[in-house]
Amino acid sequence: MNIREKKPVTRELVLLDIKPQSFSDEFRRLRDEQDLMYLKGCRREVLLGRIDALRFLPENHEGVVVYTGRDAYKHMLTYVTGLISRTRGESQIVSQFKGAYREWHDRAPALATEFNRFYRSIIHDNGLVRNIVTYNLKPAFYEACAHELSQQTGADTVLVVVNSDKSRSKPDDLTENIVKYLSNNRKGAAQKIVFTHPDPQVLQNIYSHFLRQKSKGHITSEIEMRPFEKAFDATSHLQWMNRVYVCLPMGSNPDADEVMLKQWGQKEALGGTLIHLGGSKKADRQSSGVWSGDPLFNYVTPEKILGWQEIRKGQNEKIIEVGKKACGVCADIRQDNKRPN
């Protein structure tokens, strides 16, 4: 009886990494005529299949990088692990990869079945790399770093001095993003979020927006709003606030700036942390006006957030390089027709 030896999953493998703007009708025809797997992401579109498909590669393939064999396996694994995604280490790409394989199996069952070992190998090795490397990646977004520096706990009641967009009817991006970090189902989500703003109508508009978010399940914390003069009263409401996040740009409302500094100065002895995020525009993320004087106690400046963001990015880049090497090791082992452990 003849026993057919299984070939390495890297053999006869080709992967085309295509910039979205370069994914022309010619590549769609190549995908369909050669029964290639198709994976679409926000920064790249990927075609994968047998290496003989390269014979039909369009002459004009600017914006396309071709990987074969071991390099194709390494690139796909690096992509699936999220190490080259915009959000480093994101897990959504794994679901996209699984969905792309299911679609491939529906469209070209014979070829997809032939690549089933490749598919299972990527899923297995993705788990290895994530458990060993990707797990250590931390969000390096500005709002994520502000949230981390605040050392917020799940028992905290937090106060957010919101800012609106130009329409004055919705929160600006900075306010929207920091609320996501404060409220979502994550470690340290606030028990309650209190919103305030010097303008009562703006406050009502933004609070209504977050009420709708709450009704859709996008916000898990309790929420309420308080008039600015009550929220920033050190003898009453302010003293119960463990964390205060200011999204209102420095100098945009000088009277409010004076009140916040004065009342926080009176509240400092009771503990808590004040975090000033500066504003949605990068130019606003530097101390100015009354905020550029002597630093308050338990106060996080925009500059400190930016500094921590750079440190976090540097830490992540080192982890990403280790992750890429791990993907290369997995590809080498697969090329030897073995299974990484």
N, C-alpha and C positions, 0 to 999 in steps of 0.2 A: 504494500500500500504506500502510495506517495503522500508524504506530509508536506503541505505547502508552507514554507517559512514566511512568517509575517515580515514585511519590509518596514524599515523605519518610517515613522510618520512624517519625517522631514523630506523623504525622497520624492522627487518629481513635483515638489511643491512650489507654487509661485504666488506672490502677493503683490498687488499694485496698490500703492498708497497715493491717492489722488486728491489734490486740492479741490474743494467744492466747485470753485469757479472754472476748473478745468474738466469737470465731469460732463463731457459733451454727448451728443447723440451717438457718436461713434463708440464711446465706451458703453453706452446702454446696449448697443447692438452686440458688442463684444461679450457683455455679460449674458445676454439672452442666447446668442448663437453658440457660445462655448459653455453654457450652463454653469457660470461662475457664481460662487457665493457673494452676496452683496451686503456690506455693512456700512450704514450711514451714520456718521457722527457730526458734531457741530464744527469740527476743525478739519475733518478728513473724510473721504469716502474710500472704502476698501473693497477690492475684488480679489477673490482667492479661488484657486483651483489647480488643475494640472499644468505643469510647466510648458506643455506643447501649445497652450493657448497664446504664448508669446509670439508665435508665428503670425498671429492675426492682430497684433498690437498696432493701433493707428500710427501712421507715420509721424503725425504731429502729437507728441505726448509730453509737451512742456507742462511742468507742474505735477509730473508723475514720477514716483520713485519705485523702482522694481526690485523686489527681494526674491531670492530663490533659496530652496533647501533650508539649511539650518538658519540662515539669516531671516527667511520668511517666517519660520516658527518663532524665533526670538522677537521679531517685530510685532507679530500678532499677540504674543503673550504680554509684551510690554504695554501694548495698547489696551488689552483687556484688563490688566491690573490697574489701569488708570494712571500709570506713571508718566504718560505724555499727554494727559488730558488737561484742559484748562483748569479744572478743579482737581488738583493732584490727588490720586488715590480714590477717586469717586467709584462707587460700586455700581452705578447705573449702567456703565458700559458692559458689565457682565450680563445684565438682562438683555441689552441690545444684541450682544453676541449670540445669546441663546435664541432670541427671536429671529435673528438673521439665519441661523442654522435651520430652524423650523420652517421658515419661508423657503429656504433652499431645498429642503427635503420635499416640500409640497410641489415645487417647481421642477426640480430635477432629482427625483428620488434615487435613481441608480448611482449618480455621482456623489450625492450627499451621503448615501449609505457607505460608499467606498471611503469617504472621509470621516466616518463615524469615530474611528480611533483617534484621529487628529482632534476632533471636537472634544472627546472625553479627556484627552491628554491636556488640552488647553484648560479645561475646567479644573482638572486635578492640580495642575501646576499653578494656576491662578490662586487656588486655595493655599498652596505652600507659600508663595511669595507674599500674599496678603497677611498670613499668620506670622511670618517671620519679619517682614519688612514694612509693607504698606500700613500695617496697624499702627506704626509709630509716627506716621504723618499727622500733623496738626493743621487746622485751618489757618491760613495766613492772610485772610481778608482783613481789612481795616477794622470792621465792626467786630469780627471774631476776636481780634487782639484786644480791643477795648473791653469786651466782655470778659476775656481771660484775666486782664489786669485788674478788673474790678473785684475778682475773687468772690463773685456772687455765689450764694448757696441757694438750695431749693426752698429754704424757709424764709427767704427775703421778700419783703415788700419793697418794690422799686418805684421810683418816680422818674418819669420821662418828660423832659421839657421838649415838646415836639416842635418840628418845623414843617411848614407847608410847601407845596410846589408853587409855581407861579399863579395857578388858578385859585390858590388859597382854599381849595375844597378837599384836597387830598394831602397825605403826608409826602414829604420829599423822599428821595431814595435812601438817604442816611437814616431817617426815622423808621422807614419801612424795614430796612435791613437789620437795625439793632433790635427792633421788636421781635423779629424772627429768632434772633439768638436768645432773647430774654424769655421767650414764651414757648418755643416748640418742645416736643418730647425729647429732651436731651438732659444730660446731667447738669444740675444747677439751674434748671428752669425756675423762674420766679414764681412764688406762690401767688402774688398779686402784682399787677402793673397799674399804676396810677398815672394818668395823662394830665398835663397842664400846658397852658400857653397864655401869654399876656392878653391876647385878643380872644374874648369869649366866643365869637362866631367861628373863628378858625379852630378853636378847641372843640366846639361842638361838631364841626365838619369832620375833623380828623377822628374824633371819638366814634362818630357814626360809621366811619370807614372801618375802624377796628372792630366795632360791634358786628359788622357783616362778616369780617374775617373769623370772628369768634363763632358765629352761627354756622359757618362752614367747617368748623373744626380745625382751622389753621392756627388758632391760638388756644393753648391749653390752660394758660394761667387765668385767674380771675382778673377782670379789668373794671376800672371805673375812671371817672374824670373829676378834677377838682379845680375850682377857680384859682388863678395864679396867686392872688393875695392870700388865700387860705393854704394852698399847697406849700408856699414859701413863708411860713410863719414858724419860727424856731420854737415858739412856746407851745405850739399845738401839733398840727399835722406833720411838719417837717421832722420833728424829733423821732417819729416812728419809722422814718425812711432809712433802710439800711444801705441802699445804693441809689444815687441820683445820676441820671444820664442827661446831659444837656446837648441837644441837637441844634438849638438856635445859634446861628453864627455869631461870633463875638462882634460886638459893635452894632449889630442890626437893630437892637433895642436897648440903648444905653440905660434907660430907667430900669428895665428888667435885670440888666447886668448888675447894677448897683444893689438891687434888692437881693439877688441870689448870693452875691459875695457877702453882704452884711448878715443875712440870715444864716448862711452856712457857717460863717465865723462864729456865730453864737451857738450853733448846734454841734460844732466840732467835738466838744468835750463829751458828748453823748455817743461818739463813735460813728462809724459809717464811712462811705467813700463817695466822693464827688468825681465824676468823670465827664470832662468836657470834650466832645468829639469834634468841635470846630465847625463842621458843615459838610454838605455833600460835595462841594467843589474842593479840589485839592489845595487851591490857593487859600482857602479859609482854615486850613488845618495847621495854623500857627498862632501862638498866643499874641494878642494885640489888645490895645486899650487898657482898661482896668484889670484885665486878666493877665497882663504881662508884668505886673509888679511882683512883690514878694509872694512866693508860693504859699498856698494854704496847706494846712496839715491834711493828710488823707485825701489828696487831690491828684488826679491823673490828668496831665495836660495832653493836648493833641500831639506835641512833639514826643512825649513818652510813648504814646500809642504807635506813632510812626517808627520810632526806634525799635520797639519790640517787634513790629511787623517785619523789619529788615532782619532782625535776629532769627525770627521764625522762618523766614524765607530761606536764610542760609542753612538753618538746621534741616529744613525739608530737602534742599538741594543735595545735601550729603546723603540723606536717606534714599533719595531717588537714584543717585548714582549706585548705591549699594543694591537697590532693587533691580536696576538695569543689568548689573553684573549677575545677579541671581537668575534673571531671565535668560542670560547667555549661558549660564551653567546648565539650566534646565534644557536648553536647546542642544547643547553638546551631548548631554546624557541621552536625549531622545534620538539624536543622530546615531548614537551607538546602539540604538534599539533597546534601551533600558528605561526604567521608570524612576524618576527622582523621588527620594523619600525625605 
